[in-house]
């Protein structure tokens, strides 16, 4: 798979929490939910092309789905992959849509 359509399939959504918001503000680290088959190189290329910034490092981790109880039955949430991207000094991501 190559091309711009593949880049949109690598990054699924920004992952926003208190911890990631602090990392984005203080260190220039942004966190995304990514495709389960995405590699560090795929994530780097996608962020650089889609947002026009310079990526200095990428860290990927697999997040295991939690086991939850639904009444008497046990269920499991889906596992997913998360990528934390560090941007070069002076670069920043803005998630507000451009009109």
N, C-alpha and C positions, 0 to 999 in steps of 0.2 A: 504494500500500500504506500502510495506516495501522493504528494500534492496537498493542497490546502484542506480538502475534505478530511484527510487523515488527521490533520492537526486539530480539527474540531472534535474528532472522536477520542483523542488522547486526553484532553482536559474536559472533565465532566462538569465540575462546578467548583467555585471557591469554597473552602471549608472555613467558616467563620465561627470563632469562639472567643472568649476573653483572652485566652492564652495566645491564639494566633493574631488577634488584633494588637496585642502588646508587642509581639515579635515583628509585625509589619511596621508599627510606628517607630520602634526603637532601633531595630537591626536591619530593616529592609528585607525581612523574611516573609514570604507569602505562601500559604498552604492551599493546596487544591486536592479535590477528589479526582483520581485519574483512573483510566481504564486498567483492568486487571492484568493485561498483557503489556502495559507501557513500560519502557525502560527509561533510565536516566537521560539518555541521549534523546529519546522521543520527547520527553517532557521539556528538556532544554530548548530543542528546536521549536516546539509548539509555543512556548512562552515568548521566546525571542521574536518569532515571526508575527504572532498575533498581537502582541503588545508593543513591539518595537523597543525593547529594552535589552540590556546586556546581563546575562545570567552568569554568576561566578561559581555557584555550586548547587547541586540538587541532592536531596536526601529522600529516599523512598522507604516507606514502611507499610507492612500489611497489618490491617486492623481486623482482629477477629470479631465476628458477630457475637453479641451477647446472647446467653440463654435466658429466655423469659418464660414466665408462667402465664398461660391464658386459661384461667379457671383451673380445671383439674389437669389439663394437658400441658406438656412442656413444648415450647417452640424455640426457634433460633432465628435471630436476625441475620441478614446477609453479611458476609465478610466483605471488606473493601480495601482498596489501596489508596494511600495518601502520599503526596509528594510535597516537600517543603523546599522552596526555591529561594536562594539568596541572590539579591540583585546587586549590581555594581553601585558604587557610591554615586549619588545624584539621580539615579533612576528610581521611579516609583510607578506603581500600578494604580489605575483609577477604574473602578468597576461601574461607574456611572455611564449609561449608554450615550453614545455620541449621535447627535441628530444631524 
